[in-house]
Amino acid sequence: MVQIPCFDLRKGRFAYGFHNFFPKVRSLKYRTKSECKGCRIRYLCRQCPGRALLENGDMEKPVEYFCEIAHRRYEMK
């Protein structure tokens, strides 16, 4: 859902994107002190940078209703 950074398959080779570009994107770290960074139930959350960007205009700012859903899932365990 996030368009930056991006890799255009029409201009680049799939193998390069898969073996070079994708690992670089996966290795990106938090730039802020986002609450999500230290969340112990993050594995139950549907939050992702793209959804956060759409909802908040910030890829690292938590989406409140995703937090609420994650906490309710945790309580149900």
Helices and strands as residue ranges (DSSP letters): H 14-16, I 17-21, H 22-26, G 42-44, H 49-56, H 64-76
